[in-house]
């Protein structure tokens, strides 16, 4: 992690645990974790396998 990213996290007052919980949330459309989705919400799949659900928007379970 870069020092710039670390500083942004510290300024946000989010704990590492809160960030982990955020990215572990699953999408109710495709079932993949939030971290598998890009910045626009499109699912990029897991373990170098594309998502075949057509999920273009992350929606939390």
Residue pairs with C-beta under 8 A, 6 or more apart in sequence:
9 16
9 19
22 34
23 33
23 34
23 35
24 33
24 34
24 35
25 33
25 34
25 60
25 61
26 32
26 33
26 34
26 60
26 61
27 33
27 34
27 37
27 43
27 55
27 58
27 59
27 60
27 61
28 59
28 60
28 61
29 43
29 53
29 55
29 57
29 58
29 59
30 43
30 51
30 53
30 55
31 53
32 43
32 45
32 46
32 51
32 55
34 58
34 60
36 43
36 44
36 45
36 46
36 51
37 43
37 44
37 55
37 58
38 44
40 56
41 56
41 57
41 58
42 55
42 56
42 57
43 51
43 53
43 55
43 56
43 58
44 50
44 51
45 51
